[in-house]
Amino acid sequence: MNTRHQILIVGGGSAGISVAARLLRKGHSDVAVIEPSDMHYYQPLWTLVGGGQAQASTTARSEASVMPKGATWIRNAAATVDPDNNTVTCTDGATYSYDVLVVCPGIQLDWNRTEGLQDALGTDGVSSNYRYDLAPRTWEHIRDLRSGSAVFMMPSGPIKCAGAPQKIAYLASDYWRSQGVLDDIDVHLVVPTPRLFGIPAIADSLDVVAADYGITVHTNAEVTSVDAASHKVGVTGVGEGGPGTMLSYDVLHAVPRQSAPDWIKSSVLSTGDGGGYVEIDKHSMQHVRYPNVFSLGDAGSSPNSKTGAAIRKQAPVVVDNIEAFLEGRPLVARYNGYGSCPIVTSSHSMLLAEFDYDLNLTPSFPLINPTRPHRSFWYLKKYGLPFMYWNLMLKGLA
């Protein structure tokens, strides 16, 4: 059976729900969302769950509760897309036609691309805040450690919330200091980048934070293997082969490599460069070859930080440009690459990094130094941003 919708959205996460809500508010009546999950998660708070500062249950709501009224919810999973014939086929064989397609299925967690990680996950001190069920276990491991070694890893390549791998290292160290055991724990942070952040002034501040906790930072390096039996990880230089250095761990916070969903990679919508993201103009969010296809969020090829804050700025651009396309007008709405990385540095402070494509700082609170941690930003992270997400962003109001 082939069902037709004027605007078809693939993905009912932050991006899909935000776009659907905005379109419906503007009077578009035939908007459908393909989303298989029954639950919707506010993932940015999982860092605080792993750090013992929030409960996992507060980050989850039913998908039905966030689906905008008036949207058609297709409880299915997309499997293939044929933009030449304007159709999407789902895993059960059902096909849906569209006038305009919005592709925002999120990003894929590739646990199996780090040797030994998938088997080690969830056992003997290995956990990850990148999964709802494991974030509480991260906190258990941190809470119970009194001596030994802890490794916090970040993989190479694009990942969602790129600050998350180091945030949990700071939260853990802050907790261990409060318990008087930090000096008995050897903390390592392994990052694939030359510094802890791409903007020098912010990197300078994070260098001070890491040094204050006594964290050994391994730059231009990544964890390439996990040996759960011996409680060791292999660390190599980015792009290098060989065994590299072995680090022992009692606690390992693991972050998987990530990529576009496989069905996107194999489609003609993808970039074809190995990354496989939906190939869009980074300003208009329109596909470079199929003008009735748009993409935003983590699955798009735009070279911005993959954060919810980016989606909040992308969604109105996509909606405005969809309307322009449908009406035959030039697409004038532009996305400037805005991204926001709230980097929690302790249980009472946070640094709010906001920037554009050119890594220019674009602070929302210009009277507060954006390169330094502040207590006020901590309350924004824990209370303000979740409120905005559930009550404004997902309803097309922010």
Sequence and secondary structure as in RCSB ss.txt:
>XXXX:A:sequence
MNTRHQILIVGGGSAGISVAARLLRKGHSDVAVIEPSDMHYYQPLWTLVGGGQAQASTTARSEASVMPKGATWIR
NAAATVDPDNNTVTCTDGATYSYDVLVVCPGIQLDWNRTEGLQDALGTDGVSSNYRYDLAPRTWEHIRDLRSGSA
VFMMPSGPIKCAGAPQKIAYLASDYWRSQGVLDDIDVHLVVPTPRLFGIPAIADSLDVVAADYGITVHTNAEVTS
VDAASHKVGVTGVGEGGPGTMLSYDVLHAVPRQSAPDWIKSSVLSTGDGGGYVEIDKHSMQHVRYPNVFSLGDAG
SSPNSKTGAAIRKQAPVVVDNIEAFLEGRPLVARYNGYGSCPIVTSSHSMLLAEFDYDLNLTPSFPLINPTRPHR
SFWYLKKYGLPFMYWNLMLKGLA
>XXXX:A:secstr
 EEEEEEEEE  SHHHHHHHHHHHHTT   EEEE   SEEE GGGHHHHHTTSS GGGGEEEHHHHS TT EEE 
S EEEEETTTTEEEETTS EEEEEEEEE    EEEGGGSBTHHHHTTSTTEE TTSTTTHHHHHHHHHH  SEEE
EEE  SS  BSTTHHHHHHHHHHHHHHHTT GGGEEEEEE SSSSSSSSHHHHHHHHHHHHHHT EEE SEEEEE
EETTTTEEEEEETT  S  EEEE SEEE   EEES HHHHTSTTB SSSS  B B TTT BBSS TTEEE GGGB
   S BSHHHHHHHHHHHHHHHHHHHTT          EEEEEEEETTEEEEEEE TT  B  SSTTS TTS BH
HHHHIIIIIHHHHHHHTGGGT  
